[in-house]
Amino acid sequence: MTYRIQQAHALDNHRLRIVWTDGLTGTVDFERFMRTVPIYAALHDPAVFRDVRLYEYGHSIYWMGPDGCEIDICPDVLRAEIDPDVAAWIDTMASDQNRQSAAE
């Protein structure tokens, strides 16, 4: 599955309002990502978090980190936060990959 984002807006409390190109709209709480994924630590700065940007064609959203590097996340991961079918698909893909790696 490949979803594309049409709009992304930063809200208070590290939440993102996302509009996908197929019309689905939802709010994603980004706090969990910031707690568990070290690269997102820079987003604790409210000014950095508010400056969310959209890659051309909606392939991802990103922020410019304090070091000038892009901090990004793909639309599928964000969509899985509000769409249980996408979350299940991602879990299935991860399980399949783990089984394949174990067999090698």
N, C-alpha and C positions, 0 to 999 in steps of 0.2 A: 504494500500500500504506500502510496505517496500522496500526502496531503500538502496543499500549499496554503500559505497564510496571506490574507488580503490586508489585514490591519492588525496591529498590536499596540496596545496602549498600557502604560504603567499606571497602576492604581496605588492607593495607600497600602501599607502593610505587605509589601513585596508580592502583590498580586498583579496579574496580567489579564487584561481583557483582550481576547483573541477572536478575530473573525476569519474563518477559513473561506477559501474561494467557492466552496459548495454551499455557503450560507450558514453553516453551523457557527454559533457564537457561544462563547463560554468564558468563565473566569478561572484562571489557574493560579493556585497558591504556590508561589515559587520558593517559599521559605524552606520546604523540605529539600529541594535541590541544593539550596545554599548551605544547609547543614551537612549534607552527605557527600557533596561533590566539591573537592577543594578548589577547582578552577572558578567556581561561582562565588567564592568568598568575597571577591572585590565588589560584588553587587550589594553587599550590606551598606555601602555608601549610597544614600538616597539619590544623590545627584547622578551617580553612575547608573543606578537602576532606572531612573526616570528617562534616561536617554536611550531607550530601547529602539532598535532600528530593524528594518526589514530588508533582507537581501533581495536583489532583483528577482522577479518572478515568484517571490514568496517561498523560496526553498528553505529558508531558515530565518530566525530572528537572531540579532546579536547586539552586543554592547561593546563599546571601546573600553578596554581595561586601562587602569592608570599607567601601565607600562606601554600602552599603544597597541597592544595585541587585541584581536577580536575574541570575544567570549560568546560562543553561539550554542544554539540548541535547535534540533530539527523539529519540524511540525508534527511528525508522527508521535514523538515522545510527549509533546504538549497535548496533542489530541487524546492520547491515552489517559490523560488526567481527567477528562470529562466524558469520554466515550468508552463504555465497558467493552464493546466489540473490538475496538482497536487495542485496548489493554490486553484482552484475551489473545489477539493475534500476535502481539509482541511477546507474550509469555510462551506461546506455541513455538514461535521462531527461535527464541532463546533456548527452549528445551530441546528442539531439534538440533541446534548447533552444539549444545552440550553433549548430546548423545553421539553426534558425529565425531566430535573431538575425542571423546572417551574411546571410541572404536578405533581410532588411528594409532 
